[in-house]
Amino acid sequence: MARPITPRPFCRGSAWPHISRRCSTSSPAELEPKPAPQTYQKFLARHAVDPAKAVMFEDLARNLVVPHELGMTTVLVVPDGSREVVREDWELEGRDDPYVDHVTDDLTGFLQGLVRS
């Protein structure tokens, strides 16, 4: 028997109060998974987010293509070099592609750097 899909937030409370954030949930009736363009378009429209002022954090480069095309800044979050991670080759592709604006293995440090600048 299939387990029902439970709506889950795209983001939760932030430890960074000066970084604006918008949250949304997916429900089974409207679930359109990444990287479908309408997923991002719905989110941006629903929350009146200007893509030029938005950032998409993702662990798969291929899911950054559409946000980049929409004008969002894109950040590829990769595993840190201190731990072994088992991934398929396709999951590691795209780091150097033009739709990846930044790459980090330290999301906390990356966000702290934004706050300081």
C-alpha positions, 0 to 999 in steps of 0.5 A, spaced: 500 500 500 502 506 498 504 511 503 500 518 502 504 524 501 504 529 507 505 536 505 512 539 507 515 546 507 520 548 502 523 552 508 522 553 515 524 558 520 530 562 519 536 563 524 538 569 519 532 574 521 535 579 516 535 574 510 528 575 507 525 568 506 518 565 503 515 558 504 511 554 501 508 547 501 506 542 496 500 538 497 498 532 493 493 535 489 498 540 486 505 537 487 509 538 481 516 536 482 523 540 481 525 541 475 519 543 472 518 550 470 511 551 473 513 549 480 518 555 481 513 560 477 507 558 482 512 559 488 514 566 485 507 568 483 504 566 489 509 569 494 510 575 490 518 574 489 522 578 485 527 572 482 532 577 481 532 578 489 531 570 490 536 565 491 535 557 490 540 552 494 540 545 491 544 539 492 543 537 484 546 542 479 540 540 474 535 543 478 538 549 478 537 550 470 530 553 471 531 558 477 537 561 473 533 562 467 528 565 471 533 570 474 535 567 480 541 566 483 543 559 484 547 556 489 550 548 489 551 545 495 555 539 495 558 535 501 564 537 505 570 534 503 571 530 510 566 525 509 565 520 504 558 520 500 556 515 495 553 518 489 551 516 482 556 520 476 549 524 474 548 527 481 555 530 481 555 533 474 554 540 472 558 544 478 562 548 472 555 549 468 553 557 467 547 556 471 551 554 477 553 561 480 556 559 486 558 552 489 559 551 497 560 545 501 559 550 507 552 552 507 552 556 514 559 559 512 556 561 506 550 564 509 554 568 514 559 571 509 552 574 506 550 577 512 557 580 513 557 583 506 
